[in-house]
Amino acid sequence: MKLFCLFLLLAGSTAAYHLDTSPRREPPTLPSEVLTTEATPTEAKSRFAMLDDVRLLANGLLQLGQSLREFVHKTKAQINDIFQKLNIFDRSFYQLSVVTSEIKEEEEELKKTTNILKANNEEIRNLSMEINTKINTILQERTQLQSKVGSLEERLKGLSESMIPADQLSEITTLKEVIEAQEKTITSLLKAVKEQHDQLDNQKTKIKNLEEKLSFNSFQQTIDKAMDSDDSATDMFEYLQINSTGTETRDLPVDCSELFTRGETKSGVYAVKPNQSEPFYAYCEMSSDQGFTVIQQRVDSTVDFDQTWEMYQKGFGNLEKDFWLGLKKIHTISQLGSYILRIDVEDWKEEKHWAEYSFSLEGPSKDYTLHVSHFAGDLPDVMTNLTGSRFSTKDKNNDSGCSSDCTTRNCTGGWWQSACSETNLNGKYFSLRTKGRSVRRKGIQWRPGTGPSYSLKMSKISL
């Protein structure tokens, strides 16, 4: 705006200057009457420029000022870009200088190292030449020694021939040949004796294995005969007392997996003897790669699983159908080492599922407290929540999370309970889907996934 005003002032001054500098003429003197009655023929010219010219000039100046301002802004931006590029160049140049100095230092070090290596190379070459010289000297000395030894042997041979008669020399030669033949014979005899000894060891091992197998078979036959003779008088869940028959029980397998390693591939009832335990019956299920000791099985409703604490410790049922092996026996087996607890179930749609857990079980003083951690399977993980739970039955409720009458009102069968009937594979056996609140949470349950009124068709627990 100031610039615009300045140009207006300059334009006005210029116009006034041109008007004032024009030659002036004296108007003619007229009478006073004429001055009052007649107007001047022409008006004097204005001393200022025309308004249109001023506007045109102002617009031009304004456009010029805007162009100058845009030019200044562009110039500033370009100068800033140039300064930034210069700064980048300076930094790059500085970094390049630093790298160059480092390269020079490394080059100096490499030169020093090269000089040292050259010196070492000279020393090694000198040592190599000395060693080659010494080796040549040793070889020459060796050749000289060999020639001397050869000459000494010839002298000794001549002396021996001159001192010993010819007949004695022949006898000595014959004795040497006989001794060498005897040494060969003894060596061959020792080799034959060693081979026979190895064969005897193999036969002894085979005989021992056969004896163990015969002992086990005779023991199993004795048990089978006892079972066949009087099934009603035989309790398959009692510990076996067969020592009076003279049969050895120390050769019995500790569990079904050891029975599998001995070559048994047929599933069935076998006698086992874990460490520090009397022998007892167990159902062994043999697969293609291992043997499982089954501790629970549910296939129908022929066995009532709503048993007392004493029965759950001892075991009950039919080992070839529905049964519970017994807490005492399960605890004894679990003490042998690390076991995997496998659970197999089947629903009424004939869909089969499984789960495996790392497993350990405490003894009767801790009410057989369960410890599991999830391992694998396609079943929902519900057993991990039972870790640290004690076993409970209808006459011994160890479930602190349930009411005092939980095992008689809401639960059936013995199980590790942390909450009333969340999971229980020892519940009552129902067919298909049960109805009514009276049977809720009393069946073979594996929750979540099925409702509280849904009971499974089959369950099996094995180690």
QUIRA-V37750 format. One record per run of one state. SS is the DSSP state (2 for helix, 1 for strand, 0 for the rest). FROM is the first residue (numbers start at 1). TO is the last residue. If there is no record, write none. Layout:
ss:from:to
SS:FROM:TO
SS:FROM:TO
This chain:
ss:from:to
0:1:1
2:2:20
0:21:31
2:32:37
0:38:50
2:51:163
0:164:165
2:166:229
0:230:242
2:243:245
0:246:255
2:256:261
0:262:267
1:268:272
0:273:279
1:280:286
0:287:290
1:291:298
0:299:308
2:309:314
0:315:315
1:316:317
0:318:322
1:323:324
0:325:326
2:327:334
0:335:338
1:339:346
0:347:351
1:352:361
0:362:363
2:364:366
0:367:369
1:370:377
0:378:383
2:384:386
0:387:390
1:391:393
0:394:395
1:396:396
0:397:405
2:406:409
0:410:414
1:415:416
0:417:422
1:423:424
0:425:432
1:433:433
0:434:436
2:437:439
0:440:444
1:445:446
0:447:453
1:454:454
0:455:457
1:458:462
0:463:463
